[in-house]
Amino acid sequence: MEEPTMSNLKQELLNQAQNSAEIFELESGSQVELRLPSVNSNISSMTSLANKRESMSEEELFREFIVQQLIHSVYNPETGERVFDDEDTDALMDAPANSVINDMMLRLMEVMGMNRAGG
């Protein structure tokens, strides 16, 4: 097997990162795409939460981090537009545990290497 060049490795990593998406089907038959959050999204969320660190418990910070990641990870597969925005935070926090939103959150946590205990 031929040894990969740095350029080939870089391209493979970038292609793999761009192709990490999963389709969720809604009860209506509509679909949404769950994409892994970008590095920029992760940094933005962590920066935002760092400012709230004094006023929130670790559990609250973790929940808000996951919801922010979900906001930045759910897309309309037909248009490529994000489905949620920051104003949806409270509605997402209040979503029932047996909803597709919860399923997407759990899947997002799984692919990010997180578990319910936060780690």
Salt bridges, closest charged atoms under 4 A:
GLU22 OE1 - ARG107 NE 2.66
GLU33 OE1 - ARG35 NE 2.88
GLU59 OE2 - ARG63 NH1 2.60
GLU64 OE2 - LYS52 NZ 2.45
GLU110 OE2 - ARG107 NH1 2.67
